[in-house]
Amino acid sequence: MMKIGTSGFRGVIGDDYTKENVCKIAQVTCDILEKYNFQKIVSLGYDNRFMSEFYAKWVAEVFCANDVKVLFIKDPTSSPTLSFAGKFYKTPLNLMITASHNPYVYNGVKIFSRDGQDLELYLEKEYTKRVAKIKKYKSMDFDDGIKRDKIQFVDPTNEFADALLSLMKNRPNKKLKVAYNALHGSSVKLIKVVREKLKFDFPILNEDRDPTFNFSSPLPNEDRLQEYKKFAIDNKLDFAFATDGDGDRVGVFDEKGNYYAGNELSTLIYYYLVKFCGKKGGFVRNYSLSQLSNLTCKALGTKIYETKIGFKYIGQAMRDFNALVGAENSGIEIYGGAWTKDGMVVFVMLIDILSHFNLPLSEIFENFKKDVGYKMFYKEVSFPVKDKGKVLSALSKTTPEFGREILAKENLDGYKYYFTDGGFALIRFSGTENLLRLVCEEKNKLLVLEVINKIKTFVDNL
């Protein structure tokens, strides 16, 4: 049965991800537009995955049959660009055909609500209720929809690039050597527009469309980017950047091959925007991020807000508290860009930061950590688990043996254990994949790896 989850619906192509199920989601969207008396217009986009453009056309046909105007981004695009389209065109609901970073056998439908923000909780509940009951959908031939002016082809890429570049304080230092790895994803058009507007040349790797993603997942995690790390070091790059299949997740290597994700990048960017650019606003984090964000806000005298895991909570808090930056380890949102996590805004901000300091990224980051007083190490890993129920049952009854004293335990979203030495461990299942996610922060790298190995041993022994 279909389930609308953290980022809409995802499934294995040909199994639960079918034309019928995707069209039912489109019909539910039409019904929700009707129920809440929203304007009957949507923005629609798709990525580079297998048959994504066909699914997008089938979705458009459902909208046309329900007299809903479709602003159709004709070329493959990124999820942040589609989110920006919702903001730019003021469309109340917006659909993106993508399975983000999932393996190539998956596809999905991301749903954004007003202004392109992640789906609001009341609408997520409405989708879940209606998707479980829907039996049929209306449809109209795609070409007929064009003839009847129900489909309008749009391209907000240029405007989105302008919005991102407006956040920069400095023009790029032309001596910087950077690279971008698209991982065969759909951010290529946007990065080329950004490159042209910056008048700053850099190579783009894996820009061709490969729906199999080299028979892997388009995920910019450190372990999947080892060849790219070698490329960065061999070519003496100032930084090497990568995004996932739909352009919202990020991974970065500095000139020494050190890896950075949302946890580190979000706080560095926030620190730069507040201290050196005079920007105002708090920082929104989910409760799996490290103490680095708390220490940064304390040093800057700014407010920090903590949410449950899931970017829909971060996005809502960004709006509620008029915050400047929102982050989880997989992605970052910055006020003034798209109302969702976005890889390209991070790329732009890193160019700005390196151009401002004129120092290596590793040195900039070390200076930043010293300034805010951060002396810990943070790591997140994921691995598949056969029996999710057994793991959850065990965690509800037993505390894993970490080899250190536990100060407190929480079960807000997964199981989080606070250690007396100031570290923590978090164990939770992904909301979009059958993966167990482990997060640990400790005084040194060896302690982090020790905790992660103890958790893996605990799970393996169940």
C-alpha positions in Angstrom: 0.0 0.0 0.0 1.2 3.5 -0.8 2.4 5.7 2.1 3.1 9.4 2.0 6.1 9.8 4.2 9.0 12.2 5.0 9.4 13.5 1.4 6.3 12.2 -0.3 6.2 8.7 -1.9 9.0 6.4 -3.0 9.0 2.9 -4.3 10.6 0.3 -6.4 9.9 0.9 -10.1 7.4 -1.7 -11.4 6.5 -2.8 -7.9 4.7 -0.2 -5.9 6.0 2.7 -8.0 3.7 2.3 -11.0 1.8 4.6 -13.4 -1.4 3.9 -11.5 -0.1 4.8 -8.1 1.7 8.0 -9.3 -1.5 9.1 -11.1 -3.5 8.5 -7.9 -1.2 10.8 -6.0 -1.8 13.4 -8.8 -5.6 12.9 -8.4 -5.3 13.3 -4.6 -3.4 16.6 -5.2 -6.3 17.8 -7.4 -8.8 16.8 -4.7 -6.8 18.6 -2.0 -6.7 21.8 -4.2 -10.4 21.6 -4.4 -11.1 20.9 -0.7 -9.0 23.8 0.6 -10.1 26.1 -2.2 -6.5 26.6 -3.4 -5.8 28.1 -6.7 -5.9 25.4 -9.4 -2.3 25.6 -10.5 0.8 23.4 -9.8 4.5 23.5 -10.6 5.8 20.1 -11.9 9.4 18.9 -12.5 11.3 15.6 -12.9 14.9 14.3 -12.5 17.2 12.0 -14.5 15.9 8.7 -13.1 14.5 5.9 -15.3 11.3 7.1 -17.1 10.9 10.2 -14.9 9.8 12.3 -17.8 7.1 9.8 -18.6 5.8 9.8 -15.1 5.8 13.6 -15.1 3.7 13.6 -18.3 1.2 11.1 -16.8 0.9 13.3 -13.7 0.3 16.3 -16.0 -2.5 14.5 -17.8 -4.3 13.9 -14.5 -4.0 17.6 -13.6 -5.3 18.6 -17.0 -8.3 16.3 -16.7 -9.1 18.0 -13.4 -8.9 21.5 -14.8 -5.6 22.2 -13.0 -3.1 24.4 -14.8 0.4 22.8 -15.0 3.6 24.9 -15.0 5.8 22.1 -16.4 9.6 22.4 -16.2 10.3 20.7 -19.5 14.0 19.7 -18.9 15.3 17.5 -16.0 15.7 19.7 -13.0 16.7 19.7 -9.3 14.3 19.4 -6.4 15.5 22.8 -5.1 14.7 24.4 -8.5 11.2 22.9 -8.3 10.8 24.2 -4.8 11.9 27.6 -6.0 9.4 27.4 -8.8 6.6 27.0 -6.2 8.0 30.2 -4.5 8.5 32.1 -7.7 5.2 31.2 -9.4 3.3 31.1 -6.1 1.8 27.7 -6.8 0.0 26.1 -3.7 1.2 22.5 -4.4 4.2 21.4 -6.4 5.3 17.9 -7.5 8.8 16.6 -8.3 9.3 13.2 -9.9 12.4 11.9 -8.1 13.6 9.4 -5.5 16.4 11.7 -4.5 19.5 9.7 -3.3 17.8 6.3 -3.3 19.2 3.4 -5.4 18.5 3.4 -9.1 15.7 0.9 -8.9 13.6 3.5 -7.0 11.6 6.5 -8.2 9.2 8.7 -6.3 7.1 11.8 -5.9 8.3 14.7 -3.7 5.5 17.0 -2.8 6.1 20.7 -1.8 3.4 23.0 -0.6 2.9 26.8 -0.7 6.0 28.8 -1.6 7.8 25.5 -2.4 8.3 24.5 1.3 8.4 20.9 2.3 4.9 19.5 2.7 3.1 20.9 5.7 2.0 18.4 8.4 -1.7 18.9 7.9 -1.4 18.4 4.2 0.8 15.3 4.7 -2.0 13.8 6.9 -4.6 14.7 4.2 -2.5 13.0 1.5 -2.0 9.9 3.7 -5.8 9.6 4.4 -6.8 10.1 0.8 -4.1 8.0 -0.9 -5.3 5.0 1.2 -8.8 5.3 -0.1 -8.5 6.4 -3.7 -9.7 3.9 -6.4 -9.5 5.8 -9.7 -8.2 9.0 -11.4 -9.1 11.2 -14.3 -6.8 11.7 -17.3 -6.5 13.7 -20.5 -4.0 13.2 -23.4 -0.9 15.3 -22.9 -1.0 16.9 -26.3 -4.7 17.8 -25.8 -3.6 19.5 -22.5 -1.1 21.6 -24.4 -3.7 22.5 -27.1 -6.2 23.5 -24.4 -3.6 25.7 -22.7 -3.7 23.6 -19.5 0.1 23.0 -19.8 2.6 25.8 -19.8 6.3 25.0 -20.2 8.4 27.1 -17.8 12.1 27.4 -16.7 12.9 29.2 -13.5 16.6 28.2 -13.6 17.8 31.6 -14.5 15.8 33.3 -11.7 16.8 30.7 -9.2 20.5 31.2 -10.0 20.1 34.9 -9.6 18.5 34.4 -6.2 21.4 32.2 -5.1 24.1 34.5 -6.3 22.5 37.5 -4.6 23.4 35.8 -1.3 27.1 36.2 -2.1 29.2 39.1 -0.7 32.3 38.6 -2.8 33.0 37.9 -6.5 34.8 34.6 -6.9 38.5 34.5 -6.5 39.6 33.4 -9.9 42.6 31.6 -8.5 40.3 29.1 -6.7 40.4 25.5 -8.1 37.1 23.7 -7.5 35.1 20.9 -9.2 31.5 19.8 -9.1 30.4 16.2 -9.2 26.8 15.8 -10.5 26.7 12.1 -9.8 24.6 11.8 -13.0 21.9 13.9 -11.3 19.6 16.6 -12.5 21.4 19.7 -11.1 23.6 20.0 -14.2 21.6 22.7 -15.9 21.5 24.9 -12.8 25.2 24.5 -12.1 26.0 25.5 -15.7 23.9 28.7 -15.4 25.6 29.5 -12.1 29.0 28.9 -13.6 28.2 31.2 -16.5 26.8 34.0 -14.3 29.8 33.8 -12.0 32.2 34.0 -15.0 34.2 31.4 -13.1 35.2 28.2 -14.9 35.4 24.8 -13.2 35.0 21.2 -14.3 31.7 19.3 -14.0 32.1 15.5 -13.5 29.4 12.9 -14.3 27.1 15.3 -16.0 25.7 12.8 -18.4 22.4 11.2 -17.8 22.7 7.6 -16.4 19.4 6.4 -14.9 21.3 3.5 -13.3 23.8 5.9 -11.6 26.5 3.4 -12.5 24.3 0.7 -10.8 24.5 2.4 -7.5 22.9 5.3 -5.5 23.5 9.0 -6.3 24.5 9.7 -2.7 27.3 12.1 -1.9 28.5 10.2 1.2 32.2 10.0 2.0 32.5 6.2 1.4 30.9 6.5 -2.1 33.2 9.4 -3.2 36.6 7.9 -2.6 37.6 8.2 -6.3 36.4 11.8 -6.3 38.5 12.4 -3.1 41.6 11.1 -5.0 40.7 13.3 -8.0 40.5 16.4 -5.6 43.8 15.7 -4.0 45.6 14.8 -7.3 44.4 18.0 -8.9 45.2 20.1 -5.9 41.6 21.5 -5.7 40.6 24.0 -3.1 37.4 22.1 -2.7 35.5 19.3 -4.5 31.7 19.4 -4.3 29.0 16.8 -5.0 25.3 16.6 -4.8 22.8 13.7 -4.9 20.5 12.7 -7.7 18.1 15.6 -7.3 20.5 18.2 -5.9 19.5 18.7 -2.3 22.1 16.6 -0.4 25.8 17.7 -0.3 29.2 16.3 0.3 32.5 18.3 0.1 36.2 17.5 0.3 38.8 20.2 1.2 42.3 20.5 -0.2 43.5 17.8 2.2 40.8 15.3 1.5 38.8 16.0 4.7 35.1 15.4 4.2 32.3 17.8 5.2 28.5 17.3 5.1 25.6 19.4 6.4 26.6 19.3 10.0 29.9 21.1 9.4 29.0 23.1 6.3 25.8 24.6 7.8 27.5 26.0 10.9 30.4 27.4 9.0 28.1 29.1 6.6 25.9 30.5 9.4 29.0 31.7 11.3 30.2 33.5 8.1 26.8 35.1 7.3 26.3 36.4 10.8 29.8 37.4 11.8 31.2 38.6 8.5 28.1 39.6 6.5 26.0 41.1 9.2 23.0 38.8 8.6 20.3 38.4 11.2 18.3 35.3 12.3 18.6 32.1 14.3 19.7 28.6 13.4 17.3 25.6 13.1 18.8 22.1 13.6 17.3 18.7 14.1 18.4 16.8 17.1 20.9 14.6 15.4 23.3 17.4 14.7 26.4 18.0 16.8 27.2 20.5 19.5 29.0 22.6 16.9 25.7 24.4 16.0 24.9 25.1 19.7 28.4 26.4 20.4 28.3 28.6 17.2 25.1 30.2 18.3 26.4 30.7 21.8 29.5 32.4 20.5 27.5 34.6 18.2 24.8 35.4 20.7 22.1 34.1 18.4 19.1 31.8 19.0 19.0 28.1 18.1 15.9 26.0 17.6 15.8 22.2 17.7 13.3 20.1 15.8 12.5 16.4 15.1 14.3 14.7 12.2 12.8 15.5 8.8 13.3 18.6 6.8 9.6 19.4 6.9 10.1 20.3 10.6 13.2 22.4 9.8 11.5 24.2 7.0 8.4 25.0 9.1 10.6 26.3 12.0 12.6 28.4 9.5 9.4 30.2 8.6 8.0 30.3 12.2 11.1 31.9 13.7 12.3 33.8 10.6 15.6 31.9 10.9 18.6 32.4 8.7 19.9 28.8 8.3 18.2 25.4 8.8 20.1 22.2 8.7 20.3 18.4 9.0 23.4 16.4 8.2 22.0 15.6 4.7 21.2 19.2 3.7 21.0 22.9 4.3 18.5 25.7 3.7 19.5 29.4 3.7 17.0 32.2 3.9 16.7 33.8 0.5 17.1 30.6 -1.5 14.6 27.8 -1.9 12.3 26.9 0.9 13.9 23.5 1.2 17.4 21.9 1.6 19.6 22.8 -1.4 23.0 21.8 -2.6 23.7 24.6 -4.9 23.3 27.3 -2.3 26.1 25.6 -0.3 28.3 25.5 -3.4 27.8 29.3 -3.9 28.4 30.1 -0.2 31.6 28.0 -0.2 33.0 30.0 -3.1 32.0 33.2 -1.3 33.7 32.1 2.0 37.0 31.0 0.3 37.1 34.2 -1.7 36.5 36.2 1.5 39.2 34.6 3.7 41.7 33.7 1.0 42.8 30.7 3.0 42.5 26.9 2.5 39.1 25.5 3.5 40.7 23.2 6.1 42.4 26.2 7.8 39.1 28.3 7.6 37.3 25.5 9.3 39.9 24.9 12.0 39.9 28.6 12.8 36.1 28.6 13.0 36.1 25.6 15.4 38.7 27.3 17.7 36.7 30.5 17.7 33.5 28.8 18.9 35.3 26.3 21.2 34.4 23.0 19.5 36.7 20.1 20.3 34.6 17.1 19.4 34.4 14.7 16.4 31.2 13.8 14.6 30.3 11.0 12.2 27.1 9.5 10.7 26.9 6.1 9.0 24.1 3.9 7.7 23.6 0.2 6.9 20.7 -2.1 5.9 18.9 -4.2 8.6 16.9 -7.3 7.8 14.4 -7.1 10.7 13.5 -3.5 11.7 10.9 -4.7 14.2 13.4 -6.8 16.1 15.9 -3.9 16.4 13.2 -1.5 17.6 12.0 -4.0 20.1 15.5 -4.6 21.5 16.2 -0.9 21.8 13.0 -0.4 23.7 14.1 -2.9 26.3 17.9 -2.8 26.3 20.6 -0.2 26.2 23.6 -1.2 24.0 26.9 -1.6 25.7 28.8 1.6 24.7 31.7 1.2 27.1 31.1 4.6 28.6 28.8 6.1 31.3 25.3 7.2 30.1 24.0 10.5 31.5 20.6 10.5 29.9 18.5 8.8 27.2 15.8 10.2 24.9 13.3 8.6 22.5 12.1 11.7 20.6 12.9 10.3 17.1 15.0 7.2 17.5 17.1 6.4 20.6 19.6 9.1 21.7 22.1 8.4 24.5 24.1 11.2 26.1 27.4 10.3 27.7 28.9 11.9 30.8 32.0 12.9 28.8 29.9 15.2 26.6 29.4 12.9 23.7 26.3 11.2 22.3 25.1 8.4 20.1 21.8 8.3 18.1 20.2 5.2 16.6 17.3 5.6 14.3 15.8 4.2 11.1 15.6 6.3 7.9 12.2 7.7 7.0 12.9 7.0 3.3 15.0 3.8 3.1 15.4 0.5 4.9 18.5 1.8 6.6 19.6 2.1 10.2 21.3 5.4 10.8 24.0 5.8 13.5 25.3 9.1 14.6 28.0 9.7 17.1 29.9 12.6 18.6 32.9 12.1 20.8 36.2 13.5 22.0 38.3 11.8 19.3 37.9 9.8 16.1 38.8 6.5 17.8 36.0 6.9 20.3 33.5 7.7 17.6 34.5 4.5 15.6 34.4 2.5 18.8 30.9 3.6 19.6 29.7 2.9 16.0 31.3 -0.6 16.1 29.6 -1.4 19.4 26.2 -0.4 18.0 26.8 -2.5 14.9 27.8 -5.5 17.1 24.6 -5.0 19.2 22.4 -5.1 16.1 24.3 -8.0 14.5 23.8 -10.1 17.7 20.1 -9.7 17.8 
